[in-house]
Amino acid sequence: MIPESVYRKYSQAMFDIAGKTNSLETMVKDMKTVREVLRENEDLRKFLSNPLITDGVKKETLEQIFSGAVAPVVCQFLYVMVDRRREGAMTEAVDCFIDLARAAQNIEVAKIRLIKPLTAEEEHTLVAKLEELTGKKIEPLYYIDPTILGGVVIRIGDQVIDGSLKRQIRNMEHSLLQGSAANEVTD
């Protein structure tokens, strides 16, 4: 695991630039694009981490992938990481920047596990209720998880709201076992 101090300074510098240039929302969108490409392409991550490939070739590859898709300052951020031999921390630095931006914008991520996708109306209603509950803007991340059997499990920071059918069955089973143990004692 890469120590946070290795990539945090790059993220903070990028965050400071976004604040000074009043371009935080645009940079967040661009950094999410970079994150998605890096996460979905293991070969690219291996390529960037390979010490036998020159910095010039790595930067040319990044330019081919991201030029025109993200702001030039975001490409420059990636090039600086290559120049400083921090390619292995690129994904973490991008995530850290996004986290800094979320905190500045009072946004919380809600990881929502469901058995099947919600309709747009259901998503809107759920997000509105979560925003009311937390007092923050919510950025939902949806995951399909058949193991919950039904209902929903929501994680916001350290808080978990478990409305899954699996939990309800577990609670019912526990209650029934407690009830049968009580009956044995009184019989």
N, C-alpha and C positions, 0 to 999 in steps of 0.2 A: 504494500500500500504506500502511496506517495504522500509524504507529509504535507499537511495543509499549507505550511509556510512557503513551500516551493511554488505553489500556484496562486495563492491568495493575493500576493502583491501585484501580479499581472491583472487579476480580476478587479482589484481595487483601483488600479491605474485606469483601466478601461471604464469602470464605473464613474470615476472622477471626470474623465473626458466626456462621457455621456451627459453628466450634469452640467459641465461648462458649456457644451455645445447644444444643450436643450434637446437632445436626441435619444433620450432613454428608451422611449417606446419603440423607436425604429431599431435601436441596437438590440433590444431584447428580442424582437422578432428575428433579426438577423442571426443572433447568437443561438436562438432555438433552431434555426435552419442548420447552422453548423453542428449543433449537438445531434440533431437527427441524422445527419449524414455520417458523423463519426460513429454514432451508436449502431447504425444499421450496416456499416461497412467494416467488418473486422480486417479485411485485407488492407484497407487504407490505414487503419490504426497500426498494423504490423509494419507496413511500408514506412510510415512516419517514424516509428520507433527503431527502425533498422539503422545501426550506426555505420554500415557500409555504404549507404546511399548519401550522396552529398547534399548539403543544405540547399544548394541551387536547384537541384532536381526536385527536392521536396517542396520548395517554394513554387516552382513552376507547376507542379501537380496541384497544389492548393489553389493557385491562380486559375488553372483550367477548370477546376471544380466550382470555385466560389465567385470568380470575377463576374460581375453583372447580377449575381444572385444576392450578394450582400454588399453593404457599404464598404468603400475602400478602407476605412479605418478598421473595420473588422478583419479584413484581409491582412492589414498591417499588424494587427494584434497577433494573428497566427504566424506571420513571418518572424516577428520578434521572438516568439516562443521557439521557433526553429533555430534562429540565430543563437539563442541562449541555451540550446540543447535541452529544451523542456517539452519536447514533443510528447513524451510519455504522460505528461500532466495536462495535455490540452483539453481533454474531455472534462476533467475535474475543474480546470480554470473556467471553462465555459459555464459549467453548472454553478460554480461559485458566483460568477457574475450575475447569472439569472437569479440566484438566491438574494444577492445584495439588492438587485432591482426590485424583487418582490417585497422585501422588507421596507424599502423606501416608498413603495406604492401601497403599503398596508394590505398586501395580498397574501393569503394563506392558500396552500395547496391542500386539496381534499382528495385523498386516494379513495375512490369509491369502487367497491367490489360488488358485482351484480351477477345474476345467473344469465341475464339476457340484456341487450341494449335497451335503453329508455327511449321514448319518443322525444322529440325536441321540446314539446310542452312539458313533459315530465322532468326533463333535465333542467329547464328553466325554473320550474316550481321548486325542485330540490335545491338548486343553487341559491335561490332567493331565501329559502328557509335557513340554509346554512349561513348565509350572510347575515341574516337577522340574528341567528343564534350566536355567532362569533363577533359580530360588529366589524367584520373585515370583508374585503372583497375576496371572493373565493375563485380559485382557478381549479376546476375539476379535472381529475385524471381518472378515466374509467377503465376498469379491468373486468373482463368476463371471467368468472370463477365458478364453475359448476359444483365445486366442493361445498359451497355454502348452502346448496339445495334450494334456496329461495330467499327472498328478502334482500337485504343490503347490509354491507359492513363499510363504515366510513371511518377513515383515519385522518385527523387534522392535527398535525404536530404529534404530541404525545397522547392526545385524546382519541378514544375509539368508541364509536357508536355501533353496537352490534345488534342489528335487527334481523339477523339471519335465521332461517328456519332451522339450520343446524344447531344454533345456540338454543333456540326454543325447545327443540327435541331434547337436548342435553339437560336443560333445566327441568323439563317434565320428567325425564328419567330419574334425575336426582330427587325430585319431590316424591315420586312413586317409591323409590328405594327408602327414602326417609320415612315415608308413611308405613311401609311394610315392616321396617325395623321398629317403629313405635307400636304397631299392632302386635309384634312378637313379644315385646316387653309387657304389654298389658294383658295378653291372653293367658 
